[in-house]
């Protein structure tokens, strides 16, 4: 049983939704019956990329969802990409590289030249190329304004030097979006000045990757990435030099929403497993699912998951309509992470000791949902944003 099915169907099948949304819902339901949670875990155990799933998604045109029809895509915007990832994660396939590719190409579509769209976006529509996202640095953390990776003019193009950390699936991506400084940070000056956005080839000379020892029960690893005199042409710069904040946030706000729906889907997957278990588990002669002590935590988690899902889809549609979704995207990401942790915690609790047995595939869900309370933006920074920019309170840090 997939407890997200009704919510997804309602979102896809409502009168204001498109035929594309209904098509995506049907396609994802069929696809994830073939490439299911067992397939995902096999890829993790064998330390290999989900190549068969990726190839089939390309054949079905799912990577072109979100790319405007005038660019050769299927349309659907960010809401369409959210729906695809909802279908994947609700089936136990929290494929981060899909999210990374989708939100990284969004600013290229909005701020890139036709030549850049042809070079960087078009190959992602078939699945031929994937995009990693390099923003976090060891010393800067969530303070992107203080990043030290720099790009300096060089022979008509740019030379990148610096290091990034927690760069997901970098070894499986052919392209990488890199946030760098083209002007040094100067105390007292506007911190927004000097940030620029680049797209480079991951196999470019001077790019080195070191895997981090982080276990998420996922085929996708985390990496520290080093840029040592990486020389790129002028076409690598997306949008205006030194004025890349708007460009960057056209990646970060979609990232919040795709992160939210990844969490929500995994939470629903955990609940589905637990519903089946508590209907059958009857140590005292009656299924434990009949106990209010079991039902109520699961019901609360489901209410919170669907509320977070609605906020996520609402924000995605607002983004597609050109709205400012900074507040609602942050809220959606916060609510999605909270609800998924609540759902997976209930799943562990009501599986008892078996909840900690990896063969039952419950504890294996915990690291990925718990991660999203920390990344890509931690709960505390989101609450800081809401306090300052929504509630109008004094800046707290």
C-alpha positions in Angstrom: 0.0 0.0 0.0 1.3 3.5 -0.8 -0.4 6.0 1.5 0.6 8.9 -0.7 -1.4 7.7 -3.6 -4.6 9.5 -2.8 -2.9 12.8 -2.0 -0.9 12.6 -5.2 -4.0 11.7 -7.3 -5.9 14.6 -5.8 -3.1 17.0 -6.7 -2.7 15.6 -10.2 -6.4 15.0 -11.0 -7.9 18.2 -9.8 -9.6 20.3 -12.5 -6.9 23.0 -12.5 -4.2 20.4 -13.1 -3.0 19.5 -16.5 -3.2 16.3 -18.5 0.6 16.2 -18.1 0.2 15.9 -14.3 -2.2 13.0 -14.6 0.2 11.4 -17.1 3.1 11.8 -14.7 1.1 10.2 -11.9 0.2 7.2 -14.0 3.7 6.8 -15.4 5.4 7.0 -12.0 3.0 4.4 -10.5 3.9 2.0 -13.3 7.6 2.7 -13.2 8.1 2.2 -9.5 6.5 -1.2 -9.6 9.4 -2.3 -11.8 12.1 -0.3 -10.1 11.2 -0.5 -6.5 12.8 -0.1 -3.1 14.5 -3.5 -3.4 16.2 -2.3 -6.6 17.3 0.9 -4.8 18.8 -1.1 -2.0 20.6 -3.4 -4.4 22.2 -0.5 -6.0 23.3 0.7 -2.6 24.8 -2.6 -1.6 26.6 -3.0 -4.9 27.8 0.7 -4.7 26.5 1.4 -8.2 24.4 4.1 -9.8 20.7 3.4 -10.5 21.5 3.2 -14.2 18.6 1.1 -15.3 16.1 3.4 -13.5 17.7 6.5 -15.0 17.7 5.0 -18.5 14.1 4.1 -18.3 13.1 7.5 -17.0 14.9 9.0 -20.0 13.0 6.8 -22.4 9.7 7.8 -20.8 10.5 11.5 -21.1 10.4 12.1 -17.4 13.6 14.2 -17.4 12.0 16.6 -19.9 9.2 17.4 -17.4 9.9 20.9 -16.1 11.6 22.1 -19.2 9.4 24.5 -21.2 7.8 23.2 -24.4 9.5 25.9 -26.4 12.8 24.5 -25.3 11.8 21.0 -26.4 10.5 19.8 -23.0 7.2 18.6 -21.7 6.5 21.7 -19.6 5.0 21.3 -16.1 7.5 23.6 -14.4 8.8 23.0 -10.9 5.5 21.5 -9.9 6.0 18.8 -12.5 9.5 18.0 -11.2 8.2 17.9 -7.7 5.5 15.4 -8.7 8.1 13.1 -10.4 10.2 13.1 -7.2 7.1 12.6 -5.1 6.4 9.5 -7.1 10.0 8.2 -6.7 10.4 8.9 -3.0 7.0 7.6 -2.1 8.1 4.3 -3.6 11.2 4.3 -1.4 13.5 5.7 -4.2 14.9 9.0 -2.7 17.0 9.7 -5.8 18.9 12.9 -4.9 20.6 13.2 -8.3 17.2 13.7 -9.9 16.6 16.6 -7.5 20.1 18.0 -8.1 19.8 18.0 -11.8 16.3 19.6 -11.8 17.0 22.5 -9.5 20.4 23.1 -11.0 19.1 23.5 -14.5 16.3 25.9 -13.4 18.5 29.0 -13.1 20.1 28.1 -16.5 16.6 28.1 -18.0 15.8 31.4 -16.4 19.1 33.3 -16.7 21.2 31.4 -19.3 21.7 32.2 -23.0 20.2 30.0 -25.7 23.7 28.5 -26.2 24.0 27.6 -22.5 20.5 26.0 -22.5 21.5 24.0 -25.6 24.8 22.9 -24.0 23.8 22.3 -20.3 20.1 21.7 -20.2 19.2 19.8 -23.4 21.4 16.8 -22.6 19.6 16.4 -19.2 16.3 16.0 -20.9 17.2 12.5 -22.1 19.2 11.6 -19.0 22.4 11.8 -21.0 23.9 14.3 -18.5 23.3 14.9 -14.8 24.2 17.9 -12.7 25.7 18.1 -9.2 25.6 21.2 -7.1 28.6 22.6 -5.3 27.9 25.4 -2.8 28.8 24.3 0.8 32.3 24.9 2.0 34.1 23.5 5.0 34.5 26.9 6.7 31.5 28.9 5.4 28.8 26.2 6.2 25.4 27.8 5.7 26.9 31.3 5.3 27.2 31.2 1.5 28.1 34.9 1.5 31.5 34.0 3.1 32.5 31.3 0.6 36.2 31.3 -0.4 36.0 29.5 -3.7 37.0 32.1 -6.3 36.9 32.6 -10.0 39.3 35.0 -11.5 39.4 36.2 -15.1 41.8 34.1 -17.2 42.4 34.2 -21.0 39.0 35.4 -21.8 37.3 32.9 -19.4 37.7 32.0 -15.8 40.0 30.1 -13.5 38.4 28.4 -10.4 40.2 27.6 -7.2 38.8 26.4 -3.9 37.0 23.5 -2.2 33.4 22.4 -1.6 32.1 19.8 0.8 28.9 17.6 1.0 28.5 17.6 -2.8 26.1 14.8 -3.4 26.5 12.3 -6.2 29.4 14.3 -7.8 30.9 11.1 -9.2 27.8 10.2 -11.1 27.3 13.7 -12.6 28.8 14.9 -15.9 28.2 18.6 -15.0 28.5 20.6 -11.8 27.0 24.0 -10.9 29.6 25.8 -8.8 28.9 28.9 -6.7 32.0 31.1 -6.5 33.2 34.6 -5.7 34.4 36.7 -8.6 34.9 39.6 -6.3 36.3 39.2 -2.8 34.1 39.7 0.3 34.7 43.1 1.8 33.4 43.9 5.3 31.0 46.7 5.2 30.1 46.2 1.5 26.9 44.5 0.4 27.4 40.8 1.0 25.3 40.1 -2.1 28.0 41.6 -4.4 30.5 39.3 -6.0 28.7 36.0 -6.1 28.7 34.3 -9.5 27.3 31.0 -10.8 29.2 28.6 -13.1 28.6 25.3 -14.8 31.6 23.1 -15.5 32.4 19.6 -16.6 33.1 17.3 -13.7 35.9 15.6 -15.6 37.6 18.9 -16.3 41.4 19.0 -15.5 41.9 20.3 -12.0 38.7 18.9 -10.5 39.3 16.3 -7.8 36.8 14.5 -5.6 37.2 12.7 -2.3 34.3 10.6 -0.9 33.1 11.3 2.6 32.4 8.5 5.0 28.7 9.3 5.3 26.2 6.4 5.2 22.7 7.1 4.0 21.7 3.7 2.7 21.7 5.3 -0.7 23.7 4.6 -3.9 24.6 8.3 -4.0 27.7 9.3 -2.0 28.8 12.6 -0.6 32.1 14.2 -1.7 34.6 16.9 -1.0 35.5 18.6 -4.3 38.6 20.5 -5.0 39.2 23.0 -7.8 42.8 23.6 -8.6 43.3 26.0 -11.5 40.2 24.9 -13.3 40.2 26.9 -16.5 36.8 27.4 -18.2 35.5 29.5 -21.0 33.2 32.5 -20.7 30.2 30.3 -21.5 30.6 28.7 -18.0 29.2 31.8 -16.3 25.4 31.7 -15.9 23.9 35.2 -15.6 25.7 38.4 -14.8 29.1 38.3 -13.2 29.1 39.3 -9.5 25.3 39.6 -9.5 24.5 36.0 -9.1 22.2 36.1 -6.1 19.0 35.9 -8.0 20.5 33.2 -10.2 21.6 31.2 -7.2 18.2 31.5 -5.4 16.5 30.2 -8.6 18.3 27.0 -7.7 18.0 27.2 -3.9 14.3 27.7 -3.7 13.5 24.8 -6.0 16.1 22.8 -4.0 14.1 23.5 -0.8 10.9 22.2 -2.4 12.4 19.2 -4.0 14.1 18.4 -0.7 10.7 18.8 1.0 8.9 16.3 -1.3 11.7 13.8 -1.1 11.3 13.8 2.7 7.5 13.6 2.5 7.6 10.7 0.1 10.0 8.7 2.3 7.7 9.5 5.3 4.7 8.1 3.4 6.7 5.1 2.4 7.6 4.4 6.0 4.0 4.7 7.1 2.9 2.3 4.3 5.3 -0.3 5.6 4.2 0.2 9.1 0.5 0.1 8.3 1.0 -3.4 6.8 3.1 -4.5 9.8 0.7 -3.3 12.6 -2.3 -4.9 10.8 -0.6 -8.3 11.1 1.4 -8.0 14.3 -0.7 -9.4 17.1 1.4 -10.6 20.1 -1.7 -10.4 22.4 -4.2 -11.8 19.9 -5.3 -8.5 18.4 -3.4 -6.5 15.8 -1.5 -3.7 17.4 -2.8 -1.4 14.8 -6.1 -1.4 16.7 -4.5 0.3 19.7 -4.8 4.1 19.9 -1.3 4.3 21.1 -0.2 3.1 17.7 -2.9 4.7 15.6 -2.6 8.2 16.9 1.2 8.8 16.3 0.8 7.5 12.8 -2.3 9.5 12.1 -0.5 12.7 13.3 2.4 11.9 11.1 0.1 11.5 8.1 -1.7 14.7 8.8 1.6 16.5 9.0 3.0 14.9 5.8 0.0 15.9 3.7 0.0 19.4 5.1 3.7 19.7 4.2 2.9 18.2 0.7 0.2 20.8 0.1 2.6 23.6 1.1 5.2 22.2 -1.2 2.9 22.0 -4.3 1.5 25.4 -3.5 5.0 26.9 -3.5 6.0 25.1 -6.6 3.0 26.4 -8.5 3.7 29.9 -7.1 7.3 29.7 -8.3 6.2 28.7 -11.8 3.9 31.7 -11.8 6.8 34.0 -11.1 6.0 34.6 -7.4 8.5 35.1 -4.6 8.5 31.8 -2.7 11.4 32.4 -0.3 9.2 32.1 2.8 6.9 29.3 1.7 9.7 27.2 0.2 11.6 27.5 3.5 8.4 26.5 5.4 7.7 23.6 3.1 11.3 22.3 3.6 11.0 22.7 7.3 7.6 21.0 7.5 8.6 18.2 5.2 11.7 17.3 7.2 9.8 17.5 10.5 6.9 15.3 9.3 9.2 12.7 7.7 11.2 12.3 10.9 8.0 11.9 12.8 6.8 9.3 10.4 10.0 7.3 10.3 10.3 7.5 14.1 6.8 6.0 14.4 7.8 3.3 11.9 10.8 2.3 14.0 8.8 2.4 17.3 6.0 0.2 16.1 8.3 -2.3 14.5 9.8 -2.8 17.9 13.2 -4.5 17.9 12.7 -5.3 14.2 12.7 -1.6 13.5 16.5 -1.8 14.1 17.1 -4.8 11.8 18.3 -3.5 8.5 16.6 -6.5 6.8 13.2 -5.0 7.7 14.2 -1.8 5.8 12.9 0.6 8.5 16.1 1.8 10.2 17.5 2.2 6.7 15.1 5.1 6.2 16.2 7.1 9.2 19.5 8.6 8.0 18.0 10.2 4.8 15.1 11.9 6.6 17.2 12.9 9.6 19.8 14.4 7.2 17.2 16.9 5.8 16.8 18.5 9.2 20.4 19.6 8.7 20.8 20.0 5.0 20.6 21.6 2.5 19.6 24.3 5.1 19.2 23.4 8.7 16.0 23.9 10.7 17.5 26.6 12.8 18.4 28.8 9.9 15.0 28.3 8.4 13.4 29.4 11.7 15.7 32.4 11.7 14.5 33.4 8.3 10.8 33.0 9.2 11.4 35.0 12.4 13.1 37.9 10.6 11.5 38.0 7.2 7.9 36.7 7.9 7.3 37.8 11.5 9.4 41.0 11.2 11.5 40.3 14.3 15.0 41.6 14.8 17.8 39.6 13.2 19.0 37.0 15.6 22.5 36.2 14.4 
